[in-house]
Amino acid sequence: MSRLLLLSSSRAGTTGYLDHAQPLMADFLEANPISIERVLFIPFAGVGKTFDAYLEQVRPAFAAIGLEVDGIHQAPDSKSAVREAQAIAVGGGNTFALVKRLYEADLLGILRERVEAGTPYIGWSAGSNIAGPTLCTTNDMPIVEPPSFVTLGLVPFQLNPHFLSGKPAGHNGESREERLAEYLALNPKALVVALREGTALRREADTLTLVGELDGEAFAKDGQQPLAAGSRLDHLLAPDASE
Amino acid sequence: MSRLLLLSSSRAGTTGYLDHAQPLMADFLEANPISIERVLFIPFAGVGKTFDAYLEQVRPAFAAIGLEVDGIHQAPDSKSAVREAQAIAVGGGNTFALVKRLYEADLLGILRERVEAGTPYIGWSAGSNIAGPTLCTTNDMPIVEPPSFVTLGLVPFQLNPHFLSGKPAGHNGESREERLAEYLALNPKALVVALREGTALRREADTLTLVGELDGEAFAKDGQQPLAAGSRLDHLLAPDASE
């Protein structure tokens, strides 16, 4: 009965921090069967700023939709904080740092358990990446080594946020499509859902919807398919849609 | 007494595969105290093509400078092949795939040993990345999970190939500078040498030279410094230049 809102990014175009996300988050949290007043924020993807600073950065976005935010790093017991959270939000930054810190705090198991029991989960960027089975389709630099690439597996497919087609001119690095094709060459049974900035996936138990104004893309070994903006993607939740 | 030629990329601008590298490789190998006729090629970074196909792709570039190429994947015993190699070349592709396959074949130790004993080493892209202490400053997607991020450590600093300043317009992903700043935030004693396409580092024992027509960049926690094209960088080999 998982409830997930997986945002591609904290910004869309030139709008402010989480601006585009506010109506999506408000609608998602207001639809919760149990009323939500506070959100537990996990700032572990943050690098180059303190967790306190990151908490202060996100608070106004949630305050604007009437919600208080608690930082997990300020909780006396982080597992209890997850267990008791009304809703959980995992922010963006570096996916490797996020995953390493989640393992160090031994939070993967309790997070998975609570979200599968119904605690609503909001992620953006790295926070969306880890909703898939592994971190293998992150765009981030591997700046630290986590004990494992295995992540939450709240959906059966991989996520690729900040999706951007093609590559910069005059450079011989890979395009995003080429990177994902490399992933699929070595993981031929996997499915990757790529989300353009400003879009999100919303899961309500067995339903999945692509939210936002831009199409997504689904990448599998046998090809790439556009996912229409606003469309229902429930079939991607079937256990055999990917491995 | 290591001899290294660490190329940023297999291509520079719109030139053909390894075209710009040929004179650099020829000069490097001709300077070897023992005459070189054959190069052992390690194609393990290749993804989405067979190792045989990758071998055939690189052969013409070496043939043009009078050298035969043997693929390590065709050797009956890969460790013996490394032990007996006159010179070693490690091609680009995906750094995670390269490192995973090197660990699976248990080749890190013997490679490090032979290169430190004087066997000349040529790398490009992923093959240059692994000459540093870890893979943490690769640009590649983590498409497979290697048992460790520790790499050859043939130089005491990290490498960042395909260096490109800034970021594509209309996108909220990180620039390369921002990615490296994140790495340095969590690895504050490290030094990263970023190589623009078409350039290379050449190490001859205690000397290090930036080869090619473009400047490089050195990134440390306290800032960024240009490395002049053609300049000597011997000081970067000092053990205390980075950790």
Interface residues (C-beta under 8 A of the other chain):
Chain A: S9 S10 R11 A12 G13 V47 G48 G93 N94 A97 T134 L135 C136 T137 T138 N139 D140 M141 P142 I143 V144 E145 S148 F149 H162 L164 P168 G170 H171 N172 G173 E174 R179 L180 A181 E182 Y183 A185 L186 N187 E197
Chain B: S9 S10 R11 A12 G13 V47 G48 G93 N94 A97 T134 L135 C136 T137 T138 N139 D140 M141 P142 I143 V144 E145 S148 F149 H162 L164 P168 G170 H171 N172 G173 E174 R179 L180 A181 E182 Y183 A185 L186 N187 E197
